[in-house]
Amino acid sequence: MNITVLGSGGWGTALALLLLENGHSVTLWSYKEEESAALREKGENSVLPGVPLPESLTLTAHMSCVEKSAVVVLATPSFAVRTTARQMKPFLKPGTVIVSVSKGVEKDTSLTLTEAIAQEVGEGYPIVALSGPSHAEEVGRKIPTVVVSASRDEKSAKLVQDLFMNERFRVYTTDDVIGVELGAALKNVIALCAGINDGLGYGDNTKAALMTRGLTEVARLGEAMGGRKETFAGLAGLGDLIVTCTSMHSRNRRCGIAIGKGTPPRQAVEEMGMVVEGYYAAANAKALANKLGVEMPITEAAYQVLYEGQDPRDAMAGLMTRERKQETEKSWV
Ligand SMILES: NC(=O)c1ccc[n+]([C@@H]2O[C@H](COP(=O)([O-])OP(=O)(O)OC[C@H]3O[C@@H](n4cnc5c(N)ncnc54)[C@H](O)[C@@H]3O)[C@@H](O)[C@H]2O)c1
């Protein structure tokens, strides 16, 4: 099948190579001509060192490449998903399947990324979100990885499963698109907190607590937005949370570590040199929680540290001394 991947960062590149290995004809589009030229010249992506780009991978910076594709994979940072969708729209063939692999919630609108794409492309293009615990660095090195393909259109979810799946990349399907997208986006906020925890020198107990209670509040918001609780215990929820909170591949965690060690948040984000989705997701999640009346104390604390200059130690103390609670809502009812 003819497939275009839009966005030649680590993730777009790793997925383009996977699709190529699966026998598809793949074009990798770069946002800038210089980026495409550098890939061609070096024969590899600097964020995936030691992973060669075969000659059979077509590299371009021209959006017209989308014209011949039956499937388009959108792999830009979340802030660029809408503008990239807008740019590709004039070139889309009717019925082209669009796969969103970015993780985030749209700034200002608080829409999920598939919702933003749908607004831009209009009717007639099935949209799938592909998500789960999947570092580009490991997929690039062909390490076994398991993800989930989410769409309200069963045929398209299964098509994406078929296109991406091989013996080292396993794909499940689901119809819970909102659950999958919110799990992926909001876990980045918790990963930042896990990193701050490590930077402060707090221990495994604290990190486990942040992850567990963090997932609880992410699922609470997700359910209020129409997602299913069990999705948050799945690959795009718990799975992605574990990988992002514990791995040094996670830029959200690494950024958090720098903040925990005393770097001002804005500076830590800029110094990462790559998009830190959790920084933006914290503001979006707070806005959504306020709008829907959902309690998200860890996200609120993250917001105070990231945007309002609160000392992370004070934020942690605030979380520890909240009013006494039952762990689940259903105790002794
Ligand atoms: N890297 C991973 O391991 C991984 C895994 C799963 C999902 N994701 C998600 O995939 C998305 C992309 O991640 P990445 O690591 O490849 O990102 P990245 O930071 O490496 O950047 C991706 C690409 O986006 C391009 N870009 C920058 N500004 C742009 C704009 N205004 N318009 C269009 N393109 C622009 C850059 O040129 C770059 O090639 C993110 O949402 C991320 O959360 C990443």
The ligand as a MOL file (V3000), in Angstrom:
LIG
                    3D

  0  0  0     0  0            999 V3000
M  V30 BEGIN CTAB
M  V30 COUNTS 44 48 0 0 0
M  V30 BEGIN ATOM
M  V30 1 N 9.2950 10.0270 20.0180 0
M  V30 2 C 8.5580 9.0430 20.4960 0
M  V30 3 O 9.0830 8.0720 21.0490 0
M  V30 4 C 7.0700 9.0950 20.3610 0
M  V30 5 C 6.3420 7.9100 20.5460 0
M  V30 6 C 4.9620 7.9480 20.4400 0
M  V30 7 C 4.3240 9.1500 20.1420 0
M  V30 8 N 5.0580 10.2710 19.9820 0 CHG=1
M  V30 9 C 4.3430 11.5120 19.6550 0
M  V30 10 O 4.5640 11.7880 18.2810 0
M  V30 11 C 4.6240 13.2040 18.0740 0
M  V30 12 C 5.9240 13.5410 17.3820 0
M  V30 13 O 6.9740 13.1220 18.2210 0
M  V30 14 P 8.5020 13.1370 17.7670 0
M  V30 15 O 9.2740 12.5570 18.8770 0
M  V30 16 O 8.6390 12.5240 16.4440 0 CHG=-1
M  V30 17 O 8.7010 14.7260 17.7390 0
M  V30 18 P 9.9120 15.6640 17.3980 0
M  V30 19 O 10.0580 16.6110 18.5120 0
M  V30 20 O 11.0770 14.8030 17.0390 0
M  V30 21 O 9.3670 16.5050 16.1320 0
M  V30 22 C 8.6250 15.9350 15.0740 0
M  V30 23 C 8.7540 16.7200 13.7810 0
M  V30 24 O 7.8040 17.7790 13.7640 0
M  V30 25 C 8.2940 18.7780 12.9220 0
M  V30 26 N 7.6790 20.0750 13.1590 0
M  V30 27 C 8.0780 21.0500 14.0080 0
M  V30 28 N 7.2760 22.1140 13.8970 0
M  V30 29 C 6.3630 21.8130 12.9580 0
M  V30 30 C 5.2620 22.5160 12.3970 0
M  V30 31 N 4.9460 23.7410 12.8220 0
M  V30 32 N 4.5220 21.8970 11.4440 0
M  V30 33 C 4.8160 20.6300 11.0460 0
M  V30 34 N 5.8500 19.9280 11.5450 0
M  V30 35 C 6.6090 20.5090 12.4890 0
M  V30 36 C 9.7760 18.8080 13.1660 0
M  V30 37 O 10.3800 19.2960 12.0020 0
M  V30 38 C 10.1070 17.3520 13.4920 0
M  V30 39 O 10.6340 16.6650 12.3920 0
M  V30 40 C 4.4740 13.8500 19.4670 0
M  V30 41 O 3.1340 14.2290 19.6580 0
M  V30 42 C 4.8450 12.7260 20.4310 0
M  V30 43 O 4.1970 12.8410 21.6770 0
M  V30 44 C 6.4200 10.2690 20.0670 0
M  V30 END ATOM
M  V30 BEGIN BOND
M  V30 1 1 1 2
M  V30 2 2 2 3
M  V30 3 1 2 4
M  V30 4 1 4 5
M  V30 5 2 4 44
M  V30 6 2 5 6
M  V30 7 1 6 7
M  V30 8 2 7 8
M  V30 9 1 8 9
M  V30 10 1 8 44
M  V30 11 1 9 10
M  V30 12 1 9 42
M  V30 13 1 10 11
M  V30 14 1 11 12
M  V30 15 1 11 40
M  V30 16 1 12 13
M  V30 17 1 13 14
M  V30 18 2 14 15
M  V30 19 1 14 16
M  V30 20 1 14 17
M  V30 21 1 17 18
M  V30 22 2 18 19
M  V30 23 1 18 20
M  V30 24 1 18 21
M  V30 25 1 21 22
M  V30 26 1 22 23
M  V30 27 1 23 24
M  V30 28 1 23 38
M  V30 29 1 24 25
M  V30 30 1 25 26
M  V30 31 1 25 36
M  V30 32 1 26 27
M  V30 33 1 26 35
M  V30 34 2 27 28
M  V30 35 1 28 29
M  V30 36 1 29 30
M  V30 37 2 29 35
M  V30 38 1 30 31
M  V30 39 2 30 32
M  V30 40 1 32 33
M  V30 41 2 33 34
M  V30 42 1 34 35
M  V30 43 1 36 37
M  V30 44 1 36 38
M  V30 45 1 38 39
M  V30 46 1 40 41
M  V30 47 1 40 42
M  V30 48 1 42 43
M  V30 END BOND
M  V30 END CTAB
M  END
